Amino acid sequence: MSADTATQIHNIGYRNYEGTRLGRAYARRSLYSQSLRGAYGLGRSAKSKVLPMILFAVMCLPAAIIVAVAVATDLDDLPVDYTRYAIVMQAVIGLYLAAQAPQTVSRDLRFKTVPLYFSRPIERVDYVLAKYGAMATALFVLTGAPLLILYVGSLLAKMDLSDQTLELGQGLVSVGLLSLLFGGIGLVMAALTPRRGFGVAAVIATLTITYGAVSTIQAIAIEAGSTGAVKWLGLFSPITLIDGVQTAFLGAATAFPGGDPSAPGAGAGAVYLLVVLALIAGSYGILMRRYRKVGL
């Protein structure tokens, strides 16, 4: 074989891309959509759908039972308030978050695919917004669907339309705030490690230990006659923060030990709301800082 034949170059047909370049906004929306679908196992294996779908069904089942009872017995009001439902079902919400927050971010960290996202056209802020938005939306679907079931059931039971609509709106505001708060905390815990198991444990520990500790100390304070301290102790747990905000501003009945005397009023409620907003902003800031390092 001659030297000329051995070094022959062939035209294999590469061409420049001439189509529409959709840019960062499209990439951000695509990542958000893919992450939201993934939070319920859509577009993934059948095994990935089992746990989120079971938890979604468990979240909705009590609401369906309440509706059936209300319609069958002609109740004048629902036995569980819209704002109370998520507080009662917090264990299911915690399990869902512990399972899906690591799935949302840990795989990218573990397999070191984050720098590929940041190559172009997506940037760090787009990645964080898409992931945070997807996790918060997934939680809002989980917590908002049972409220819609309760609302439809209340109308079937011929309860007062204006009252039920107002209470539904209050409940949706409450779970919307809960979704942003829990979504941020869950993603921060999960993003600290590429190991999904560690992320699951971190989320469960953060939600369970803080709530258990706060509830125990609140009960002790009630027994000791320190009713005024109870409302301030609620600042140290995510679920009691939501309880305090909705008690102060959304007309909800408090789940704090001691009932209404220990519930936060407007002044303490403003502190609760500021702490919730600070935690949401802080979670976003920590995620931005975290992905500045891993994106290098």
N, C-alpha and C positions, 0 to 999 in steps of 0.2 A: 504494500500500500504506500503510495507516495505521500510526501509531506503535505502537498496541497489538498489531497483527499482527506487526510486525517484532521485537518484544521478547518474543514468546510463549515460554515455557519448557515443555519436554516432559519427562515422567517416562520415562526410558530404562531403568528397571528395575534399578538397582544395589541389591544387598542385602548386608547384613553377613554375614561368614563365620560359620557356626554349627557347623561340623564340629570334630573333635578336633584340637587343636593339639599336634603331636608333639614340639616343643621341640628343645633343643640336642643331646641324645643322638642323636635320629633324624637330625638334620642332619649330625652328625659321622660317624655310621655311613654315611650316604649318600655323603658326600664321600670317605670311606675306600674304599668299594666302587667308586665311580666312578673314583678315582685308581688303584686296583689293576687294574681292568679295562683302563684306559687304558695301563698299563705293558706290557700284552701286545697292545695294539691292539684289544681287544674293545669293541664298540660304536662303533668309528670306521671310517674308510675301509679298503678292502682294502690299500692301500699302507702304511697305518700298522701292519698286522699282519705285514708281510713280515720286517722286520729282527728284531723280538723273537722271532718264531717260528723263524726260521732259527738264531738264537743259542741258543735253547732246544734245538733239535734237535742242534746241534753240541755242546752241553754234555752231552747224553744219549747221543750216538752212541758215544763211546769206552766208556762203561759197558756198553752193549749188546754191543759187540764183546768186551769182557772176559768178560761172562757167557757168550757163545757159546763162547769158547775154553775157559772153565772147565768148562762142561758137557760139551763134546766130548772133552776130555782128562782128565776126572776129577781135576782139581786138588784138593789138600787145603786150599789157602788161596788167597785172591784175590791176584793179582800186584800190585795197587794197594790200599793201605790206605784205609779210609773217610776218615780224617783227612787223607790225602795228596791226595785227588782234587781238592779245590778249589785247593790250592796249584799243582798241575800245570796246571789249567785257568784260572789267574788271568787270562790274557789275554782269554778269552771273557767272564769276569765283568766285567772292566774295560770292554770294549766295550759290553756291555749297560748298565752303569751310565752310561757316557758318553752313550749314546743316549737312555736313558729318564729319567734325573734331570732334565735340562733340559725334557723334555716334560712332566714332572710339575708343574713350578713356573714355567718361563719364560713360558709362554703367558699365565698369569694376570698376570704382571708386565708383559709386553709390551703387552697390551690393557687394562691398568689395571682389571681386574675384581675385584681383591682387596678394595677398599672395599665392593663389593656383597655379598661374602660376610659382611663384618663388620657390615653394616647391622642384621640380625637374622635368626634368633636365634643364629647362630653367632658365636663370639668368636675372638680371635687364638689362644688356646691350643688351641681345637678344630681350627682350620685346620692348625696346625703338627703336632699329634698325628696328625691324619688323613693328612696328606701323608707324614710320617715313617714312620708305621705302614704305609702302603701301599707305600712304596719298600722298606722292610725286608722286608715280606712277599713282595713280588715277587722280591727277591733270594733269600730263603729257598726259594721254590718253584724258582727256577733252580738253586740249589746242592743242594737236598735231594732233588730228583727223581732225579738220577743215583745217589745213595746208596741210594735205595729199589730202583732197578733192580739195583744190585750185591747188595743183600740178598736179593732174590727169586732172583737167579741163584745165589747161594751156597747157598740152600736146595734149589734144583733140582739143584745139584751134590752135594747130601748132605753139606755141610760141617757142622761142629758148631753146633747151634742156639744154645746159650748163648753161645759165643764170638762168633758173628756178631751176635747181638742186642746184646751189650755193645759191640762195636766200632761198630755202627750208631748206638747211643745216643751214644757219644763223638763220632762224626762229625757227628751232628745238632746237638749242643751247639756244636761248633766252627763249623759254618756258620751257626748262629743268631747267634753272637757276631760272625762276619764280616759277616752281613747288617746288623746294627745299626750296626756301625762304618762299613762302606762306604756304607750308605744315608745316614747322617748326613753323612759327608764329601762324598758326591756332591751332596746337596741344598744344602749350604752353598755349594759351588762354583757350582752352577747358579743359586742365588738371588742371587748377587752381580751378575748382569747379566740384563736382559730379552732379550738376544740369544741364541738357542739355540746358534748356532755358537760363540760365545765360551764358553758353558757347557760344550759338548762338549769344546772344547780344554782348558779349565781342569781338567775331571775327568781326562782322559787324561794331561795333564801332571803332575797331582798324584800319580796312581798310578804312572805309568811312571818319571818322573824320580826319585822317592824310592826306588823299588825298585831301579832301575838303579844309583843312587849308593851305596846301602847295600850291595848285593851286590858292587859293585866294591871298595869300601873294605874289606869283610869279607875278600875274596880277597887283597887286599894285606896285610891284617893277618896272615892265615894264612901267607903267604909270608915275612913278617918275623918269624914266631915269636910273635906277640902273640895267642895263642889266647884268652886271657881277655877281650880287648877285643871279640871277635866278638859275644858274646852281648849286650853293651851297645849295640853299633851297630845291632842289630835293633830298637831302640826308635824308630827314625826312619823307619820305613816301615810303612804299614798291613798289608801282607801278611806281613811278617816279625814284626809284633806278634802276629798270629794264630798264626803258626808257633811263636813262643816260648811262648804261653799253652798251646797244645795239646801241645807237647813237655813242658812242666813238669807239667801236670795231667791230660792225657788219654791219656798213654801213647803219643803219636805219635812217629814217627822224624823227627828234625829235617832240614830242607832247608838248614841253614846250612853254609857251607864248613867243612870240618874234621870234620864229623860230630858224634858224641856229645860229645867233649871240649869242643867250642865251644858246645854247647847250654845254655840256661839251666836251672838246677836250681830247687828250690822257692823259694829266696830271690829269685833274679832273676825267676822266674816270677811271683811276687807283684807285683813292680814292673811287669812286663809287663801283668798283669791290671789293676792300678790305672791305668796309662796308657790302656789300652783303654777302661775305664769313664769316665775323665776326658774322653777324646775324644768319647765318645758323649754325655755330659752337656754338654760344651762345644758340640758341634754343635747340640744342642737349644737351648741358651741363645743361640747366635748366630742361629739361625732365629727365635727369639722376638723378639730385638732387631731383626732385619731387618724383620720383619712389623709391628713397632710403628711403624716409619717409613712403610712403603708403605701401611699401612692407614689413614693419616690422610686 
